[in-house]
Amino acid sequence: MQAYCLRNQIEGYAAAARGPASPMVEVTEEEAALISQHCTGQWPDDYEMQAYCQRQPVEGLAAVKRGPWSPLVEVTPEEAWVISQHCAGQWPDDFEMQAYCQRQQVEGLAFLRNRPSSVSVSTWDRSVRACELEWRDDFEMQAYCVRRAFD
């Protein structure tokens, strides 16, 4: 078992030393450094986990580079910029969390754009405006705020 563990650590060390890479997305030196720093901080004594950790953010990075989108709602360039900035600010060194944050923001935006037929336009608009003022650049929280107003 020790030999197995040692072999995995050696393989992990070699993979971690190579850094994150992917055929799906081009990883810049700065992005690779952020990913490596994040993974080393999470797993300072476990090279196998560092290597695993470095593979995961590359998928998130690909999603972040694609930008926020959904088949449910059209995201304007301005909204995409607001979402990208918000999520990068919340999770500056974690591309997986940035991608998750972008998905949550777009879901919030979709909710805000789809008024239930049981609610009048003026009542809905008034509630959305009030929540926009309270949660300026956070569509997920705006949606939560509007939901709460109608519970």
matplotlib code that plots the C-alpha trace (Angstrom):
import matplotlib.pyplot as plt

x = [0.0, 2.9, 4.4, 1.0, 0.6, 4.2, 3.7, 0.5, 2.3, 5.1, 2.7, 0.7, 3.8, 4.8, 1.3, 1.1, 4.5, 3.3, 0.4, -3.1, -3.7, -6.6, -7.4, -10.8, -9.5, -6.3, -4.9, -2.8, 0.2, -1.6, -4.6, -2.4, -0.6, -3.9, -5.1, -1.8, -1.7, -5.3, -4.6, -1.3, -3.1, -5.9, -3.6, -0.1, 1.2, -0.8, 0.5, -2.0, -4.8, -3.0, -3.0, -6.7, -7.5, -5.7, -7.8, -11.1, -10.8, -10.0, -13.6, -14.8, -12.3, -13.8, -17.3, -16.1, -14.4, -17.6, -19.4, -22.8, -25.5, -28.7, -31.1, -33.9, -33.0, -31.0, -28.2, -27.2, -23.5, -24.0, -25.6, -22.9, -20.2, -22.0, -22.3, -18.7, -17.4, -19.6, -18.6, -14.9, -15.1, -16.7, -14.3, -11.1, -9.0, -11.7, -12.9, -15.2, -17.0, -17.1, -18.8, -21.3, -21.9, -22.5, -25.1, -26.9, -26.9, -28.3, -31.0, -31.9, -32.1, -34.4, -36.7, -36.8, -37.7, -40.6, -43.4, -46.0, -49.4, -51.0, -49.0, -49.9, -47.2, -47.2, -46.9, -44.1, -42.2, -42.5, -41.1, -38.3, -37.2, -37.2, -35.0, -32.7, -32.0, -31.3, -29.1, -27.7, -25.3, -26.6, -29.4, -29.6, -30.4, -32.8, -34.7, -34.7, -35.9, -38.8, -39.7, -39.8, -42.1, -44.7, -44.5]
y = [0.0, 2.4, 1.7, 2.4, 5.7, 6.7, 6.0, 8.1, 11.0, 10.9, 10.8, 13.6, 15.7, 15.3, 16.3, 19.2, 20.4, 20.5, 22.7, 22.9, 22.3, 21.3, 20.7, 22.4, 25.8, 27.8, 28.5, 31.6, 31.7, 34.0, 31.6, 28.6, 30.4, 31.2, 27.6, 26.2, 28.6, 27.7, 24.0, 24.2, 26.2, 23.6, 20.6, 21.7, 18.2, 16.0, 16.1, 13.7, 16.0, 19.0, 17.4, 16.4, 20.0, 21.5, 19.5, 20.6, 24.4, 24.1, 23.0, 26.0, 28.3, 27.1, 28.0, 31.4, 32.2, 31.3, 33.8, 33.7, 32.4, 30.3, 28.8, 30.2, 33.9, 36.2, 37.8, 41.2, 42.2, 44.6, 42.0, 39.5, 42.0, 42.7, 39.0, 38.3, 41.1, 40.1, 36.5, 37.3, 39.6, 37.0, 34.2, 35.7, 32.6, 29.8, 29.4, 26.5, 28.8, 31.7, 29.3, 28.2, 31.9, 32.8, 30.0, 31.2, 34.8, 33.8, 31.7, 34.8, 36.9, 34.4, 34.5, 38.3, 38.3, 35.8, 37.4, 35.0, 35.6, 35.8, 39.0, 42.3, 44.0, 47.1, 45.1, 42.9, 45.9, 47.8, 44.8, 44.2, 47.9, 47.8, 44.7, 46.1, 49.1, 46.8, 44.3, 46.4, 44.0, 40.6, 39.1, 36.0, 38.1, 40.3, 37.2, 36.0, 39.4, 39.4, 35.8, 36.9, 39.8, 37.4, 34.6]
z = [0.0, 0.7, -2.7, -4.3, -2.3, -3.1, -6.9, -6.9, -5.1, -7.6, -10.6, -8.9, -8.3, -12.0, -13.1, -10.7, -11.8, -15.4, -14.3, -15.7, -19.3, -21.5, -25.2, -24.5, -23.6, -23.9, -20.4, -20.1, -17.8, -15.4, -15.3, -14.8, -11.9, -10.3, -10.6, -9.3, -6.4, -5.5, -5.6, -3.7, -1.0, -0.8, -0.8, 0.3, 1.1, -1.4, -4.9, -6.2, -5.0, -6.4, -9.8, -9.6, -8.4, -11.3, -13.8, -12.4, -12.7, -16.4, -17.1, -15.0, -16.9, -20.2, -19.0, -17.7, -21.1, -22.9, -20.7, -19.1, -21.3, -21.2, -23.7, -21.4, -21.6, -23.9, -21.9, -23.3, -23.5, -20.7, -18.5, -19.4, -18.3, -15.0, -14.3, -15.2, -13.1, -10.1, -10.2, -10.7, -7.8, -5.6, -6.6, -8.0, -7.9, -8.4, -11.9, -11.0, -8.6, -11.1, -13.6, -10.9, -10.0, -13.6, -13.9, -10.8, -12.0, -15.4, -13.7, -11.6, -14.8, -16.4, -13.4, -13.5, -17.2, -16.8, -14.9, -13.7, -15.4, -12.0, -11.2, -12.9, -15.0, -12.8, -9.5, -11.0, -12.4, -9.1, -7.2, -9.7, -9.5, -5.7, -5.7, -8.4, -6.1, -3.2, -5.1, -8.0, -9.7, -8.4, -10.5, -8.2, -5.2, -7.2, -8.1, -4.5, -3.3, -5.9, -4.9, -1.3, -2.1, -3.6, -1.0]

ax = plt.figure().add_subplot(projection="3d")
ax.plot(x, y, z, "-o")
ax.set_aspect("equal")
plt.show()
